[in-house]
Amino acid sequence: MKPPLPPLIATAVALLAGVVLGALGGVWIERKGSTPVPDFMQVQRGHLSRLDGASAPGRVVFLGSSTFQGLDVSSVTPVGLNLGLGSDTVPGLLQRLRDYASLDHARAVLINIGLNDLMQRCALPAVPVDEILHHVPLPTPVILLGVQGIDPGRHGARCEGHIAQLISSLNEDFVRACALRTGCRFVPHPIPATGQTPEFATLREEDGVHLSPAGYRQLVLQLREALAAFDPSLVSPPHLNP
């Protein structure tokens, strides 16, 4: 029997073997083809598409980005279908809603979109919100929620200091588009574009963008009121109100 290798030599041999095996594994993967990591947003869009396809008719559909994704829609309506997707934009929402069958049988549609467009591009959305409204069949009621103001202390310098002005301009576009669409109701966001007082600070998380629990409670009240104006039977019972 051969004598065992000294510890240092044995360690070196083991490390060398690991390097060789790793290199061979890399060659094998290169030849066989590795499975690409799917894009996160693409994966989420796929999940929401399946949720849409599996939903029952007659739902109140929520379309939007992170504000709606984080919303407990049951506090607004017992028949809510939440298709909110964080980080989404107006063009992104338009692309995915074209295949949503739930819109054809929805009892109402609530929309909140646009802030990500402004934050990312420092310009109004590349696609007007009118295009989204056109994809909701008439006479389905639509509630279009305004874009929220962000913390000026943390984000006021964005877009060369014009972010609040951009938010106001987009909300004006929303008001115009909603007025042109039968059965559309514009609802101002609980946090206005220029909301700088301490009371508005409590409605946002520390990041200065996303809603706090208090902000969601205020939003729920406004959405319930707007939905009740179309059909009170669609609003959740008071005991579910946060």
Secondary structure, 3 states (H helix, E strand, C coil): CCCCCCHHHHHHHHHHHHHHHHHHHHHHHHHHCCCCCCCHHHHHHHHHHHHHHHCCCCCEEEEECHHHHCCCHHHCCCCEEEEECCCCCHHHHHHHHCCCHHHHHCCEEEEECCHHHHHHHCCCCCCCCHHHHHCCCCCCCEEEECCCCCCHHHHCCHHHHCHHHHHHHHHHHHHHHHHCCCCEEEECCCCCCCCCCHHHHCCECCCCCCECHHHHHHHHHHHHHHHHHHCHHHCCCHHHCC
